[in-house]
Amino acid sequence: MLILDVGLPDINGFELCKLVRRQSDVPLVFLTARTEEVDRIVGLEIGGDDYVAKPFSPREVCAQVRTILKRVRPVVLDQPFEHDAAAGRIRYQGRLLILTRYEYLLLKTLVMAPDRIFSRAQLMDLVWAGLESGRRPFAWASMTSPKSRTLFEPCIPA
């Protein structure tokens, strides 16, 4: 499931939704500050399964996500990620990912628990456990900044 903000820094969430829909039917929810009716209509018409405007109730969003996931037919797919713990490497669709230490730790955490939903705080505790707490927000910001590169490119072919 994808949860997108319309106001992403590098690409408009609507445009990203269109790109995703060309390749996937993954459930997609917009969670955004844009509250205009036209934005909600556009979001739903281009492929969003739901549109939640800020401010919102976290409990309500969780209920909406659970409802959408119940409707989605489970699809058995080959696991696109291969984790080699001994080498500290992750492959995506057979291609070796070039990752920084913390990108690797974050992706490893997510790959090892594909059905689990993590909060930001949980990821911070798991991934940046050895980092002093004052530096954690900086580490998180560097991972989520507009300058942060896409994890899946460049990749080294298998």
ABEGO torsion letter per residue (X at the ends): XBBBBABBAABBAAAAAAAAAAABABBBBBBBABABAAAAAAAAAAGBABBBBOBBBAAAAAAAAAAAAAABBBBBBBBABBBBAAAGBBBBGGBBBBBBAAAAAAAAAAAABAABBBBAAAAAAAAAAABBAAAAAAAAAAAABAABBBAAOBBBBX
